[in-house]
């Protein structure tokens, strides 16, 4: 079982946490959304709750509740910057079976 960050993603999250004034790391899950069924749900994490698993990459913690592990096991989160206007997280997930045409939602 694993959820991991690339070095670029870890550095970006460290900067986001510093600008925010702190935090334990990030929390990721999935939520029903869009035409394909699900979307990633990502937020700051300030605590670890019952049922949470903690993964660490490059010193940054990623917290996933065990209920989402079927969707997220093997996920690698990257942060890419193609130019000033086109930058953000990319999710490389071996569990995704299909994505909608606009790329906003996915199916497992």
Order of alpha helices (4+ residues) and beta strands (2+ residues): beta-alpha-beta-beta-beta-beta-alpha-beta-beta-beta-beta
